């Protein structure tokens, strides 16, 4: 059984990250290496199963060539604590 995203915000964030990565034609491994993450951790970010630190988010946005604000703009505020 696959674990669900930790929140709607994490799911949407991951979808945005995946869409941008695919626009760039890059693999998960390439983005993970550039943002100093393990590739399996990055895969969990894309699936909404991880809650990134600020520094990880900033590194990820830099590798994706976007402002971090674009990745988080308008995300819903979680109504219950993260399961992370």
GROMACS elastic network, one bead per residue, 0.5 to 0.9 nm:
[ bonds ]
;  ai    aj funct       b0    kb
    3     6     6  0.85870   500
    3    49     6  0.76411   500
    4     7     6  0.83533   500
    4    11     6  0.88463   500
    4    47     6  0.81875   500
    4    48     6  0.77658   500
    4    49     6  0.70504   500
    5     8     6  0.70291   500
    5     9     6  0.88118   500
    5    10     6  0.65305   500
    5    11     6  0.56184   500
    5    44     6  0.88851   500
    5    47     6  0.64191   500
    5    50     6  0.79789   500
    6     9     6  0.82333   500
    6    10     6  0.63068   500
    6    11     6  0.74588   500
    6    48     6  0.61909   500
    6    49     6  0.52990   500
    6    50     6  0.70794   500
    6    51     6  0.79948   500
    6    81     6  0.89935   500
    6    82     6  0.59861   500
    6    83     6  0.61449   500
    6    84     6  0.72255   500
    7    10     6  0.51888   500
    7    11     6  0.62670   500
    7    12     6  0.86874   500
    7    48     6  0.71942   500
    7    49     6  0.81348   500
    7    76     6  0.89198   500
    7    77     6  0.88984   500
    7    78     6  0.62640   500
    7    79     6  0.86751   500
    7    80     6  0.84881   500
    7    81     6  0.89948   500
    7    82     6  0.71659   500
    7    83     6  0.88316   500
    8    11     6  0.50127   500
    8    12     6  0.61281   500
    8    13     6  0.84559   500
    8    48     6  0.79761   500
    8    75     6  0.80444   500
    8    76     6  0.68980   500
    8    77     6  0.84547   500
    8    78     6  0.71912   500
    9    12     6  0.52578   500
    9    13     6  0.60248   500
    9    14     6  0.85238   500
    9    48     6  0.79121   500
    9    72     6  0.82759   500
    9    75     6  0.52798   500
    9    76     6  0.54669   500
    9    77     6  0.68459   500
    9    78     6  0.67622   500
   10    13     6  0.50291   500
   10    14     6  0.60610   500
   10    15     6  0.85670   500
   10    45     6  0.76571   500
   10    46     6  0.84257   500
   10    47     6  0.79720   500
   10    49     6  0.69259   500
   10    50     6  0.71978   500
   10    51     6  0.68822   500
   10    75     6  0.84805   500
   11    14     6  0.51696   500
   11    15     6  0.62265   500
   11    16     6  0.87427   500
   11    45     6  0.83682   500
   11    46     6  0.74692   500
   11    47     6  0.62288   500
   11    49     6  0.75499   500
   12    16     6  0.62253   500
   12    17     6  0.86283   500
   12    46     6  0.88691   500
   12    47     6  0.89798   500
   12    48     6  0.73198   500
   12    71     6  0.88152   500
   12    72     6  0.87273   500
   12    75     6  0.72894   500
   13    16     6  0.51612   500
   13    17     6  0.62600   500
   13    18     6  0.86763   500
   13    45     6  0.81358   500
   13    46     6  0.74992   500
   13    47     6  0.89363   500
   13    48     6  0.70258   500
   13    71     6  0.60650   500
   13    72     6  0.65010   500
   13    75     6  0.76476   500
   14    17     6  0.50188   500
   14    18     6  0.60695   500
   14    19     6  0.85019   500
   14    43     6  0.89015   500
   14    44     6  0.83607   500
   14    45     6  0.56206   500
   14    47     6  0.56724   500
   14    48     6  0.52162   500
   14    49     6  0.85831   500
   14    71     6  0.87759   500
   15    18     6  0.51092   500
   15    19     6  0.60599   500
   15    20     6  0.86169   500
   15    46     6  0.61576   500
   15    47     6  0.74030   500
   15    48     6  0.79198   500
   16    19     6  0.51595   500
   16    20     6  0.62382   500
   16    21     6  0.85752   500
   16    46     6  0.81946   500
   16    70     6  0.88352   500
   16    71     6  0.63503   500
   16    72     6  0.89173   500
   17    20     6  0.52893   500
   17    21     6  0.61199   500
   17    22     6  0.86100   500
   17    45     6  0.83443   500
   17    46     6  0.63624   500
   17    60     6  0.85921   500
   17    61     6  0.84616   500
   17    64     6  0.78909   500
   17    71     6  0.71795   500
   18    21     6  0.50564   500
   18    22     6  0.60917   500
   18    23     6  0.85435   500
   18    28     6  0.85886   500
   18    46     6  0.58783   500
   18    47     6  0.87786   500
   19    22     6  0.51899   500
   19    23     6  0.61752   500
   19    24     6  0.87509   500
   20    24     6  0.63308   500
   20    25     6  0.86731   500
   20    64     6  0.66777   500
   20    65     6  0.88527   500
   20    66     6  0.87314   500
   21    24     6  0.51776   500
   21    25     6  0.63028   500
   21    26     6  0.56517   500
   21    27     6  0.72651   500
   21    28     6  0.77123   500
   21    31     6  0.74812   500
   21    64     6  0.65844   500
   22    26     6  0.61245   500
   22    27     6  0.77466   500
   23    26     6  0.79058   500
   24    64     6  0.78192   500
   26    29     6  0.81395   500
   26    30     6  0.62058   500
   26    31     6  0.68668   500
   27    30     6  0.52105   500
   27    31     6  0.64976   500
   27    32     6  0.85554   500
   28    31     6  0.53048   500
   28    32     6  0.59555   500
   28    33     6  0.85207   500
   28    39     6  0.62836   500
   28    40     6  0.85679   500
   28    42     6  0.68905   500
   28    43     6  0.67684   500
   29    32     6  0.50521   500
   29    33     6  0.60387   500
   29    34     6  0.85667   500
   29    37     6  0.89943   500
   29    38     6  0.79453   500
   29    39     6  0.51231   500
   29    40     6  0.84620   500
   29    42     6  0.81283   500
   29    43     6  0.88731   500
   30    33     6  0.52901   500
   30    34     6  0.62642   500
   30    35     6  0.86891   500
   30    39     6  0.82786   500
   31    34     6  0.51640   500
   31    35     6  0.61431   500
   31    36     6  0.85058   500
   31    37     6  0.83404   500
   31    39     6  0.81073   500
   31    42     6  0.80407   500
   31    60     6  0.74727   500
   31    63     6  0.65993   500
   31    64     6  0.75374   500
   32    35     6  0.52199   500
   32    36     6  0.59731   500
   32    38     6  0.58879   500
   32    39     6  0.51506   500
   32    40     6  0.84842   500
   32    41     6  0.81365   500
   32    42     6  0.57901   500
   32    43     6  0.85776   500
   32    60     6  0.79727   500
   32    63     6  0.89459   500
   33    36     6  0.51124   500
   33    37     6  0.59814   500
   33    38     6  0.69907   500
   33    39     6  0.72447   500
   34    37     6  0.77580   500
   34    59     6  0.79399   500
   34    60     6  0.77182   500
   34    62     6  0.89160   500
   34    63     6  0.60896   500
   35    38     6  0.89484   500
   35    56     6  0.70429   500
   35    57     6  0.86056   500
   35    58     6  0.86355   500
   35    59     6  0.50597   500
   35    60     6  0.50367   500
   35    61     6  0.84033   500
   35    62     6  0.79125   500
   35    63     6  0.62628   500
   36    56     6  0.79156   500
   36    59     6  0.77138   500
   36    60     6  0.84332   500
   37    40     6  0.83148   500
   37    41     6  0.65636   500
   37    42     6  0.63396   500
   37    56     6  0.80085   500
   37    60     6  0.89158   500
   38    41     6  0.52765   500
   38    42     6  0.63046   500
   38    43     6  0.87704   500
   39    42     6  0.50280   500
   39    43     6  0.62381   500
   39    44     6  0.87754   500
   40    43     6  0.50290   500
   40    44     6  0.64501   500
   40    45     6  0.88108   500
   41    44     6  0.50988   500
   41    45     6  0.64067   500
   41    46     6  0.88884   500
   41    49     6  0.89961   500
   41    50     6  0.76622   500
   42    46     6  0.64121   500
   42    47     6  0.87205   500
   42    50     6  0.84817   500
   43    46     6  0.51528   500
   43    47     6  0.63694   500
   43    48     6  0.87764   500
   43    49     6  0.87008   500
   44    48     6  0.61785   500
   44    49     6  0.50579   500
   44    50     6  0.58371   500
   45    48     6  0.50960   500
   45    49     6  0.57213   500
   45    51     6  0.72717   500
   45    52     6  0.76175   500
   46    49     6  0.76058   500
   46    50     6  0.83538   500
   47    50     6  0.79780   500
   48    51     6  0.77604   500
   49    84     6  0.79142   500
   50    84     6  0.68946   500
   51    82     6  0.81520   500
   51    84     6  0.71827   500
   52    55     6  0.80334   500
   52    56     6  0.59633   500
   52    57     6  0.60353   500
   53    56     6  0.52495   500
   53    57     6  0.62093   500
   53    58     6  0.86947   500
   54    57     6  0.50921   500
   54    58     6  0.62135   500
   54    59     6  0.87210   500
   55    58     6  0.51072   500
   55    59     6  0.62337   500
   55    60     6  0.85427   500
   56    59     6  0.51476   500
   56    60     6  0.60422   500
   56    61     6  0.85490   500
   57    60     6  0.50631   500
   57    61     6  0.60992   500
   57    62     6  0.85923   500
   57    68     6  0.68156   500
   57    71     6  0.88573   500
   58    61     6  0.51462   500
   58    62     6  0.62135   500
   58    63     6  0.87737   500
   58    67     6  0.81263   500
   58    68     6  0.59573   500
   59    62     6  0.51249   500
   59    63     6  0.63565   500
   59    64     6  0.86825   500
   59    68     6  0.88711   500
   60    63     6  0.52231   500
   60    64     6  0.62107   500
   60    65     6  0.85760   500
   60    66     6  0.88441   500
   60    68     6  0.81329   500
   61    65     6  0.60116   500
   61    66     6  0.52494   500
   61    67     6  0.59592   500
   61    68     6  0.51621   500
   61    69     6  0.87916   500
   61    70     6  0.87355   500
   61    71     6  0.76616   500
   62    66     6  0.61591   500
   62    67     6  0.71926   500
   62    68     6  0.78189   500
   63    66     6  0.78872   500
   64    67     6  0.87099   500
   66    69     6  0.82104   500
   66    70     6  0.68096   500
   66    71     6  0.79214   500
   67    70     6  0.55521   500
   67    71     6  0.73418   500
   68    71     6  0.53066   500
   68    72     6  0.67254   500
   68    73     6  0.86281   500
   69    72     6  0.52774   500
   69    73     6  0.56092   500
   70    73     6  0.53882   500
   70    74     6  0.89145   500
   71    74     6  0.89086   500
   71    75     6  0.86039   500
   72    75     6  0.57031   500
   74    77     6  0.89393   500
   75    78     6  0.89453   500
   76    79     6  0.87943   500
   78    81     6  0.72386   500
   78    82     6  0.79694   500
   80    83     6  0.89300   500
   81    84     6  0.87169   500
